[in-house]
Amino acid sequence: MAAIRIADLLRWLADVSGGGAELEPSQWSEGIARIFVHHFVVLADGNRRAAEWLATYCPWIETRDREYMITEANHCPLKWSADKLAWKLALTDARRTHLKITTIGAIDVSKEQRAKRRKAKQAELQRALRAKRKADRVNTI
């Protein structure tokens, strides 16, 4: 799940700040860096991945501060719900849909509303599949 969420976070970050672009030094950027580090450390070889990500996107964070951030994430990893992370990122449903983000919620559509929409979409797909099967049976006769 962490790997999929990291992919979603990277798509979001590329959309917000430009693909591969270094983040500007700010409290917002440090908050984003913390979110990424806490997600990286749960992966295999996560410390190395987190260090590489920080070196690429936040080179202005001093080495000792990067190491502290990674150590902190290892000792007390934070986990965010989909909706809580959406609030931290200010992710709207339109942007979420456009970027095909699935592991992060939206600030303007609740979890229940997303589940209801997903269920309706699934039901529509099932109806279309049944209609196609029925048409195939009629055509083969």
Buried (B, 14 or more C-beta within 10 A) or exposed (E): EBEEBBBBBBBBBEBBBEEEEEBEEEEEBBEBBBBBBBBBBBBEEBBEBBBEBBEEBBEBBEEEBBEEBBEBBBEEBEEBEBBEBBEBBEBBBEBBEEBEBEBBBBBEBEEEEBEEEEEEEEEEEEEEEEEEEEEEEEEEE
